[in-house]
């Protein structure tokens, strides 16, 4: 995670924290194999980068536009999603860790 107020050019600033890593799925593996065929013209590193982060409370009005509200992840209806760029391109939802006696991380 990035602290938007941090100066990462300053060596004394702690580095951002990696919160999620995504492995290569079957489609990204096939992409990688096709990219190694000489003269195929196929250009793809065969990776499966995480892209398309989206945090929303689902508000479809102008007051719900990106940047109109301070986000409140996992509370008051706010949900967090990400999509993989290559491969099968699934969209995944990130939910809070489960707590003892808690139903699948539901805190709302």
Secondary structure as the mmCIF struct_conf table of DSSP 4:
data_model
#
loop_
_struct_conf.conf_type_id
_struct_conf.id
_struct_conf.beg_label_comp_id
_struct_conf.beg_label_asym_id
_struct_conf.beg_label_seq_id
_struct_conf.end_label_comp_id
_struct_conf.end_label_asym_id
_struct_conf.end_label_seq_id
TURN_TY1_P TURN_TY1_P1 UNK A 4 UNK A 5
TURN_TY1_P TURN_TY1_P2 UNK A 8 UNK A 9
BEND BEND1 UNK A 10 UNK A 10
TURN_TY1_P TURN_TY1_P3 UNK A 11 UNK A 12
BEND BEND2 UNK A 13 UNK A 13
HELX_LH_PP_P HELX_LH_PP_P1 UNK A 14 UNK A 18
HELX_RH_AL_P HELX_RH_AL_P1 UNK A 26 UNK A 35
TURN_TY1_P TURN_TY1_P4 UNK A 36 UNK A 36
BEND BEND3 UNK A 37 UNK A 37
TURN_TY1_P TURN_TY1_P5 UNK A 38 UNK A 39
STRN STRN1 UNK A 50 UNK A 56
BEND BEND4 UNK A 61 UNK A 61
HELX_RH_3T_P HELX_RH_3T_P1 UNK A 62 UNK A 64
BEND BEND5 UNK A 65 UNK A 65
TURN_TY1_P TURN_TY1_P6 UNK A 66 UNK A 67
BEND BEND6 UNK A 68 UNK A 69
TURN_TY1_P TURN_TY1_P7 UNK A 73 UNK A 74
BEND BEND7 UNK A 75 UNK A 75
TURN_TY1_P TURN_TY1_P8 UNK A 76 UNK A 77
STRN STRN2 UNK A 79 UNK A 84
BEND BEND8 UNK A 85 UNK A 86
TURN_TY1_P TURN_TY1_P9 UNK A 87 UNK A 88
STRN STRN3 UNK A 91 UNK A 94
HELX_LH_PP_P HELX_LH_PP_P2 UNK A 96 UNK A 98
TURN_TY1_P TURN_TY1_P10 UNK A 100 UNK A 101
BEND BEND9 UNK A 103 UNK A 103
TURN_TY1_P TURN_TY1_P11 UNK A 104 UNK A 105
#
